[in-house]
């Protein structure tokens, strides 16, 4: 072994940065954090609207794609995942949502002790510095800053009026008592207009500690397992392989694709798959890489009847001034996200919680910088993301080979049940109802996509198949539970191997009904207490 640490964390993403901070806080334990990607010092990571550029930069992305799917017309879907300090929290859209309280109560009903809503709410509060201040549902002294989007310039008032006219209620706080309805969007952006990724909120303040070591551009190859115990990690940096020892624990925080891949490369996974690639089987764990859940979505678009969308802010001279204003003051249109609001709705009256999330965007999806009198002007467009919250379909993550640098084989298996089609159709009908109500009905001239001519289940199902995308919320591939098939137990310990845990979205037994980054951070906060043997927080605390 080259070196020895108490804890080795693989992956400096949304969960890994949290763990690095919490596990090194006492100063007694030596912690090593390994990250395959590089630094997040590029200013575009700091400017909130910069995600529109970094999200498509291969320098900061794993470059994953799904397997071709006949249900999607033979398409492969791009799967963006952050390969940089902070992981996907450095490149995502920053939307802060926890999920419905019922999502976590369902985890407990599935056998996950200590993961009910009452159990996890104190950790959501601990991690926040919310613009709402401290209260029953929110905290005001956590590392993660949460601020609202100022919606006036994004036509939020007009959209809210049409939402109400269509029969949907408003919610003052989707993370509070009423977790259904229309609300302004909250984002992980601090009060200075800077992105609050976990790298900036958790890791950066901890890097001055002498007991925390960060190694970026270090690709983990396998877990070193001997006599049923995880002893360390073999990783590669600049073409040189290193072996490091963990006195206490190895913790995988690579996410829903990389964590199951690492387990399988190390001999923990389905026997037939490991043997196929010549990997010695240490634990025959058929559920590793199974239960992959994602939130599928389609975009609907409407032509604006007036030139009043966010496209105006992308005129080159205005955009340049907005960047300068953000750099000097932390304010302006580039200092936050461009979501007008979010509607959580139920498409069927018998449901106990929302099954569709609508995200309203006052801009076209392919908007570009433009200059007056040069080139053809883009049409002003309203866009709406229709996201299914509780899909029945489940996919898989498998090895492509025994080579650690090879990308895994990802089969999303979307739209595999009639219910998944029906939910999304219900979301489409809700959007049409909203845009037919005032004042939006006077602010748009036509439905571009799917187009008003596309009516009926068959036509809408074809539109869904042709336009389906994913929201970049993968989860479930190292499922938590107390049943024999679960990959990790309720304390996130890998079954069959000592001193090994998984802490990331892969442990989620069921996908939360919202953007999942906040839930991932919560999981890491609670996992840190489990690892350190601390008494779990209670609601009173």
C-alpha positions in Angstrom: 0.0 0.0 0.0 1.2 3.5 -0.9 -0.5 5.3 2.0 -3.0 4.7 4.8 -6.1 6.6 5.7 -9.0 6.0 8.1 -11.7 6.6 5.4 -11.4 6.5 1.6 -14.3 8.1 -0.3 -14.6 7.3 -4.0 -16.2 10.2 -5.9 -16.3 13.9 -5.1 -19.8 14.5 -6.3 -23.0 15.6 -4.5 -22.6 12.9 -1.7 -18.8 12.6 -1.6 -18.1 16.3 -0.9 -20.6 16.1 2.0 -18.9 13.1 3.5 -15.5 14.6 3.1 -16.5 17.6 5.2 -18.4 15.7 7.9 -16.0 12.8 8.3 -12.9 15.1 8.6 -14.6 17.6 10.9 -13.3 16.2 14.2 -9.7 16.3 13.0 -9.0 12.8 14.4 -9.7 10.7 11.3 -7.6 10.9 8.1 -9.8 11.1 5.0 -8.9 10.6 1.4 -11.3 11.8 -1.3 -10.7 10.5 -4.8 -12.3 12.2 -7.9 -11.9 11.1 -11.5 -12.6 14.6 -12.8 -10.7 17.9 -12.4 -11.1 21.3 -10.8 -14.3 23.4 -10.8 -12.4 26.7 -11.0 -13.8 27.6 -14.4 -15.9 30.8 -13.7 -18.8 29.2 -15.6 -19.3 26.8 -12.7 -19.8 29.8 -10.4 -22.2 31.8 -12.5 -25.6 30.1 -12.2 -26.6 30.5 -15.9 -23.2 29.1 -16.9 -24.7 25.6 -16.7 -26.1 26.1 -20.1 -22.5 26.0 -21.4 -20.8 23.6 -19.1 -23.5 21.0 -19.4 -22.4 20.3 -23.0 -18.7 20.5 -22.4 -17.1 17.0 -22.7 -14.3 18.2 -20.5 -16.6 18.0 -17.5 -18.8 15.1 -18.5 -18.5 11.3 -18.4 -19.9 11.0 -21.9 -22.4 8.2 -21.1 -25.1 7.2 -23.5 -28.0 4.7 -23.1 -28.3 1.5 -25.1 -30.4 2.0 -28.2 -34.1 1.4 -27.4 -36.7 0.2 -29.9 -39.4 1.7 -27.8 -37.8 5.1 -28.5 -37.5 4.5 -32.2 -34.0 2.9 -31.8 -32.6 6.0 -30.2 -29.8 6.2 -27.7 -30.1 9.0 -25.2 -27.3 11.1 -23.9 -26.7 10.8 -20.2 -24.9 13.9 -18.9 -23.1 13.3 -15.6 -20.7 15.7 -14.0 -17.0 14.6 -14.1 -15.6 17.5 -12.0 -15.4 18.4 -8.3 -19.0 18.6 -7.1 -20.1 16.0 -9.7 -23.5 16.7 -11.1 -24.2 19.4 -8.4 -21.6 21.5 -10.4 -23.4 21.1 -13.8 -27.1 20.7 -13.0 -29.9 23.2 -13.2 -29.6 23.9 -9.4 -33.3 23.3 -8.8 -33.8 22.6 -5.1 -36.7 20.2 -4.3 -36.8 17.5 -1.7 -39.5 15.2 -2.9 -42.8 14.5 -1.3 -42.9 13.4 2.4 -44.7 10.2 1.2 -41.6 9.3 -0.8 -39.5 8.8 2.3 -42.3 7.2 4.3 -42.4 4.7 1.4 -38.7 4.0 1.9 -39.6 3.0 5.5 -42.5 0.9 4.4 -40.0 -0.9 2.1 -38.0 -1.9 5.1 -35.5 0.9 5.3 -35.3 1.6 9.0 -34.5 5.2 9.9 -35.4 6.7 6.5 -39.0 7.9 7.1 -39.9 11.5 6.5 -39.7 12.2 10.2 -36.2 10.6 10.2 -34.9 12.6 7.3 -36.5 16.0 7.8 -33.9 17.0 10.5 -31.1 16.4 8.0 -32.8 18.5 5.3 -32.9 21.2 7.9 -29.3 20.7 9.0 -27.9 21.0 5.5 -29.8 24.3 4.6 -29.3 28.0 4.9 -32.8 28.7 3.5 -34.0 32.2 2.5 -37.1 31.3 4.5 -35.2 31.2 7.8 -35.3 28.6 10.5 -38.6 26.8 11.2 -40.4 23.5 11.3 -39.4 22.6 7.7 -36.2 24.7 7.1 -32.8 25.5 8.6 -30.8 28.7 8.5 -27.2 27.6 9.4 -26.3 24.8 7.0 -23.6 24.8 4.3 -26.1 24.7 1.4 -27.6 28.1 0.5 -31.1 28.0 -1.0 -32.6 31.1 -2.6 -35.7 31.8 -4.7 -35.7 32.8 -8.3 -37.1 36.3 -8.9 -39.9 35.5 -11.2 -41.2 38.9 -12.3 -38.8 39.2 -15.3 -39.7 35.5 -16.2 -43.4 36.1 -16.5 -44.0 34.1 -13.4 -47.1 36.2 -12.4 -48.8 35.5 -15.7 -48.1 31.8 -15.6 -49.3 31.6 -12.0 -52.6 33.3 -13.1 -53.2 30.7 -15.9 -52.3 27.9 -13.6 -55.0 29.1 -11.1 -57.5 29.7 -13.9 -57.0 26.1 -15.0 -58.0 24.9 -11.6 -54.7 24.3 -9.9 -53.8 25.8 -6.5 -50.7 27.5 -5.4 -48.3 26.3 -2.7 -46.3 28.7 -0.6 -43.6 26.1 0.0 -43.3 22.7 -1.9 -40.9 21.6 0.9 -43.4 22.6 3.6 -46.9 21.6 4.6 -48.4 21.7 1.1 -46.3 19.7 -1.3 -48.7 20.0 -4.2 -49.5 23.0 -6.4 -47.7 25.9 -8.2 -44.8 27.6 -6.5 -41.8 29.8 -7.3 -38.7 27.9 -8.0 -35.9 27.6 -5.4 -32.3 27.0 -6.4 -28.9 26.2 -4.8 -27.5 29.6 -5.3 -26.0 31.7 -2.5 -26.9 35.3 -1.7 -23.9 36.5 -3.7 -25.3 35.0 -6.9 -22.9 32.0 -6.9 -23.7 28.4 -7.5 -23.8 26.4 -4.3 -22.5 23.1 -5.5 -21.4 20.6 -2.8 -17.8 21.3 -3.9 -18.3 24.9 -3.0 -20.6 24.5 0.0 -19.0 21.5 1.7 -15.6 20.6 0.2 -14.0 24.0 -0.2 -14.4 25.0 3.5 -12.9 21.7 4.6 -9.8 21.6 2.3 -7.7 23.5 4.8 -7.9 20.7 7.3 -4.7 18.7 7.6 -6.5 15.4 7.9 -8.4 15.8 4.5 -6.6 14.8 1.3 -8.1 15.4 -2.1 -6.8 13.6 -5.2 -8.5 14.8 -8.4 -8.0 13.2 -11.8 -7.7 9.9 -10.0 -9.8 7.1 -11.5 -10.7 4.2 -9.1 -10.1 0.8 -10.6 -11.3 -1.6 -8.0 -11.9 -2.1 -4.3 -9.2 -4.2 -2.6 -11.0 -6.9 -0.8 -9.3 -9.6 1.3 -10.9 -12.2 3.7 -14.4 -10.6 3.3 -13.2 -7.1 4.2 -12.6 -3.9 2.1 -9.0 -2.9 2.8 -8.5 -0.1 0.3 -8.7 1.2 -3.3 -6.6 0.8 -6.4 -6.7 3.9 -8.5 -5.0 5.3 -11.5 -3.5 8.8 -11.8 -1.5 10.1 -14.8 -1.1 6.5 -16.0 0.3 5.3 -12.7 -1.5 2.9 -10.5 -1.6 3.4 -6.7 -3.0 1.3 -3.8 -4.2 3.1 -0.7 -5.4 1.5 2.5 -8.5 2.3 4.6 -8.2 1.5 8.3 -11.9 2.0 9.0 -14.0 2.1 5.8 -14.2 2.4 2.0 -17.2 4.5 0.9 -18.4 4.5 -2.7 -20.1 7.8 -3.8 -19.8 7.5 -7.5 -23.5 7.7 -8.3 -26.1 5.4 -9.8 -23.9 4.4 -12.7 -20.4 4.3 -11.3 -21.0 2.8 -7.9 -22.5 -0.4 -9.2 -19.8 -0.6 -11.8 -17.1 -0.3 -9.1 -18.8 -3.1 -7.1 -18.9 -5.4 -10.1 -15.3 -4.7 -11.1 -14.4 -5.7 -7.6 -16.3 -9.0 -7.6 -19.6 -7.9 -6.0 -22.5 -8.4 -8.4 -24.5 -10.9 -10.5 -22.4 -14.1 -10.8 -23.1 -14.7 -14.4 -22.1 -11.2 -15.4 -18.9 -11.3 -13.4 -17.9 -14.7 -14.8 -18.6 -13.5 -18.3 -15.9 -10.9 -17.9 -13.5 -13.1 -16.1 -13.9 -11.4 -12.7 -13.6 -13.5 -9.6 -16.9 -13.6 -7.7 -16.5 -12.4 -4.1 -20.2 -11.9 -3.4 -23.0 -13.1 -5.7 -25.3 -10.1 -5.5 -27.9 -10.2 -8.3 -29.4 -6.8 -7.5 -26.3 -4.8 -8.2 -27.0 -2.7 -11.2 -30.7 -3.5 -11.2 -33.7 -1.3 -10.2 -32.4 1.7 -12.2 -35.0 4.5 -12.1 -35.1 7.8 -14.0 -37.6 10.6 -14.4 -38.6 10.6 -18.1 -39.7 13.9 -19.6 -41.0 15.5 -22.8 -40.9 19.2 -23.7 -43.9 21.1 -24.9 -43.4 24.4 -26.7 -45.6 27.3 -27.6 -44.9 30.2 -30.0 -45.1 33.5 -28.1 -47.4 36.2 -29.6 -45.1 38.9 -28.2 -41.4 39.4 -28.1 -41.3 39.2 -24.3 -39.4 35.9 -23.5 -35.9 35.5 -22.0 -34.5 35.5 -25.6 -34.3 39.3 -25.2 -31.7 38.9 -22.5 -29.5 36.9 -24.8 -28.8 39.8 -27.2 -25.0 39.8 -27.3 -24.4 43.3 -25.8 -27.0 42.7 -23.1 -25.6 39.3 -22.2 -22.1 40.8 -21.9 -23.3 43.4 -19.5 -25.2 40.8 -17.5 -22.0 38.7 -17.1 -20.2 41.9 -16.0 -23.0 42.8 -13.6 -22.9 39.3 -12.1 -19.2 39.3 -11.7 -19.2 42.7 -9.9 -22.4 42.5 -7.9 -23.7 38.9 -8.0 -27.0 40.2 -9.4 -28.8 40.4 -12.7 -30.5 37.9 -15.1 -27.4 35.6 -15.2 -27.2 35.3 -11.4 -29.9 32.6 -11.1 -31.9 30.1 -13.1 -34.6 30.9 -15.6 -37.5 28.8 -14.4 -40.7 30.8 -14.0 -42.3 28.3 -11.6 -43.0 24.7 -10.9 -46.4 22.9 -10.7 -46.7 19.6 -8.9 -50.0 17.9 -9.9 -52.0 14.7 -9.8 -53.3 13.4 -13.1 -55.8 11.1 -11.3 -58.0 12.0 -8.3 -57.3 8.7 -6.5 -53.6 9.5 -6.2 -52.2 10.4 -2.7 -49.4 12.6 -4.1 -48.4 14.3 -7.4 -47.3 12.1 -10.3 -46.3 14.9 -12.7 -44.0 17.9 -12.3 -44.3 20.8 -14.8 -41.3 23.2 -15.1 -42.2 26.5 -16.9 -39.4 28.2 -18.9 -39.9 31.5 -20.7 -37.4 30.7 -23.4 -36.8 28.3 -26.2 -34.7 25.2 -25.6 -32.2 26.0 -28.3 -31.9 29.7 -27.5 -28.6 31.3 -28.7 -26.8 34.6 -28.3 -27.8 37.0 -31.1 -26.8 40.3 -32.5 -29.2 42.8 -34.1 -29.2 43.0 -37.9 -26.9 39.9 -38.1 -28.3 36.5 -39.0 -31.8 35.3 -38.7 -33.7 36.0 -35.5 -35.0 33.0 -33.5 -38.7 32.9 -32.7 -39.8 33.7 -29.2 -41.1 30.5 -27.5 -42.4 29.3 -24.2 -41.2 25.8 -23.1 -42.7 23.4 -20.5 -40.9 20.3 -19.1 -43.4 17.5 -18.4 -41.7 15.2 -16.0 -43.1 11.8 -14.8 -42.3 11.5 -11.0 -43.0 7.8 -10.3 -42.3 5.7 -13.4 -42.9 2.0 -13.2 -40.1 1.2 -15.7 -36.8 0.0 -14.4 -33.5 -0.3 -16.2 -30.1 -1.9 -15.6 -26.4 -1.0 -15.4 -24.0 -3.7 -16.5 -20.3 -4.0 -17.3 -19.2 -3.6 -20.8 -15.8 -5.2 -20.0 -13.5 -5.8 -17.0 -11.6 -2.7 -17.9 -12.4 0.0 -15.3 -11.9 2.9 -17.8 -14.6 1.4 -20.1 -18.0 3.0 -19.8 -20.8 0.8 -18.3 -23.7 -0.5 -20.4 -26.8 1.5 -19.4 -30.2 0.3 -20.4 -32.8 2.8 -19.2 -35.7 0.7 -20.4 -38.0 3.7 -20.4 -41.8 3.5 -21.3 -42.0 -0.2 -20.6 -45.5 0.0 -19.1 -48.8 1.5 -20.2 -49.0 3.5 -16.9 -45.8 5.4 -17.9 -47.4 6.6 -21.1 -50.7 7.5 -19.4 -49.0 9.6 -16.7 -47.1 11.6 -19.3 -50.2 12.0 -21.5 -52.0 13.4 -18.4 -49.2 15.9 -17.9 -49.5 17.0 -21.6 -53.3 17.5 -21.2 -52.6 19.6 -18.0 -50.2 21.9 -19.9 -52.8 22.4 -22.7 -55.4 23.3 -20.2 -53.1 25.9 -18.6 -52.1 27.5 -21.9 -55.8 27.7 -22.9 -56.5 29.8 -19.8 -56.0 33.5 -19.5 -53.7 35.3 -19.6 -51.4 32.8 -21.4 -54.0 32.1 -24.0 -53.4 35.6 -25.2 -49.7 35.4 -24.9 -49.2 32.5 -27.3 -50.1 32.1 -31.0 -49.9 28.3 -31.4 -48.7 25.0 -29.9 -45.5 24.1 -31.6 -44.8 20.8 -30.0 -46.5 18.3 -30.0 -48.9 20.5 -32.0 -52.6 21.0 -31.6 -53.3 18.6 -34.4 -51.9 15.7 -32.3 -54.9 14.4 -30.4 -55.8 11.1 -28.9 -53.7 8.5 -27.0 -52.0 7.0 -30.1 -50.9 10.4 -31.5 -49.6 11.5 -28.1 -47.9 8.2 -27.4 -46.0 8.6 -30.7 -45.0 12.1 -29.7 -43.8 10.8 -26.3 -41.7 8.0 -28.0 -40.1 10.5 -30.4 -39.4 13.2 -27.9 -38.7 11.4 -24.7 -35.6 12.6 -22.7 -34.3 12.1 -19.2 -34.0 14.5 -16.3 -30.6 13.2 -15.1 -32.0 11.8 -11.9 -30.7 8.2 -11.9 -31.1 6.2 -8.8 -31.7 2.7 -7.3 -28.9 0.5 -8.6 -27.5 -0.4 -5.2 -30.9 -0.6 -3.5 -31.1 -0.2 0.3 -33.3 -2.6 2.3 -33.4 -5.3 4.9 -34.4 -8.1 2.5 -31.8 -10.6 1.3 -31.8 -9.1 -2.2 -30.9 -5.6 -1.1 -27.4 -4.5 -2.0 -26.9 -2.4 1.2 -28.7 -2.5 4.5 -30.4 0.5 6.3 -27.0 1.8 7.4 -25.8 1.6 3.8 -23.3 -1.2 4.5 -22.7 -3.5 1.5 -24.0 -7.0 2.2 -21.3 -9.7 2.3 -18.3 -7.4 2.7 -17.1 -5.6 5.9 -16.0 -2.0 6.0 -17.7 -1.1 2.7 -20.6 1.3 2.2 -22.4 3.0 -0.7 -23.6 6.6 -0.1 -25.2 8.2 -3.2 -28.4 8.1 -5.2 -27.9 4.4 -6.1 -29.1 3.3 -2.6 -32.6 4.8 -3.0 -35.1 2.0 -3.0 -37.6 4.2 -4.9 -37.0 7.4 -6.7 -38.2 10.6 -5.0 -40.9 12.5 -6.8 -38.9 15.6 -7.6 -35.4 16.7 -8.6 -33.2 14.4 -6.5 -30.0 16.4 -5.7 -31.3 17.6 -2.4 -32.3 14.1 -1.4 -28.8 12.9 -2.3 -27.2 15.5 0.0 -29.6 14.5 2.7 -28.6 10.9 2.3 -24.9 11.8 2.7 -25.6 14.0 5.8 -27.4 11.1 7.5 -24.8 8.6 6.3 -22.0 10.6 8.0 -23.8 10.2 11.3 -24.2 6.5 10.7 -20.5 6.1 9.8 -19.3 8.1 12.8 -21.7 6.3 15.2 -23.4 9.6 16.1 -26.9 9.6 17.6 -29.3 10.4 14.7 -30.9 13.8 14.7 -34.5 14.1 15.8 -37.2 16.6 14.7 -36.8 18.6 18.0 -33.1 19.1 17.2 
